[in-house]
Amino acid sequence: MYVKIRYYALFREITRCFEEDLLLNDDSSLNDLLSKISVKYPKLSKYLESGMFIVLRNQQAVPDKDLKTTLRDGDVIDLMPPPSGGSIEVKLLKDGDKVVLDDVVGELKSVKGVEEAGAVAIYVGFVKGVVNGVRVYELKYEVNEDYTLKVMNKILSEVVARNKNIKAIKVFHRVGTYRPGDDVLYIFVVGVSRHDVIPTLTEIVERVKHETGIWKLEKRDDGCFWVLGDGVRVKSEG
């Protein structure tokens, strides 16, 4: 049988291709596929063997316990490095899309059901100009849009379901290329009190940074580096 593999970010650079079709035995599992990829691309093996990857099967995330699942002819596998609630809204923004904080807060206050709310917590993440003493000139965001939107909505839905005092959430993340000082991530959380919105905001920031299919490529004085997981930097193969 044939299975289509699609590579992203650092993994695409290592393999030198975005997608390819691999021939497997009919009873092959995801583990068998990953082993074959490791042999074909030795530089990729250290990430696969250490668990530093995300794998999707037909756009569905596959947990470690399901890597023994038997594949089917025609399956599409996305192989990606680890990424760098109430009324909920998630958007991926392109260059030129504007976010006016006062306007967003005004929209949130007018959402049906927020009459009990008394607090809005806001997070704005922007591009750093210096990392570990090294100047950064540019930051490029690459994204698997379908997966990221699905995961972001899942995160917010879980947060809202767990805390009835959270009344509305908006998350906007930019994709594309940006320079130091450019705003790239906006998170707004509306709730009954500060005791609700501040911990919730912190959780969402961490989960967006660790669970979504968004990767960062830093252009710096000392070269270009992919930012993986908890700030691990790997020199670009490009």
Beta strands, then each sheet from edge to edge (+ up, - down):
strand 1: 2-7
strand 2: 19-23
strand 3: 54-57
strand 4: 60-61
strand 5: 76-80
strand 6: 87-93
strand 7: 119-126
strand 8: 130-131
strand 9: 134-143
strand 10: 166-174
strand 11: 176-178
strand 12: 183-191
strand 13: 214-220
strand 14: 223-228
strand 15: 232-235
sheet 1: 2+ 1- 5- 3+ 4-
sheet 2: 6+ 10+ 12- 7+
sheet 3: 8+ 9- 11+
sheet 4: 8+ 9- 13+ 14- 15+
end
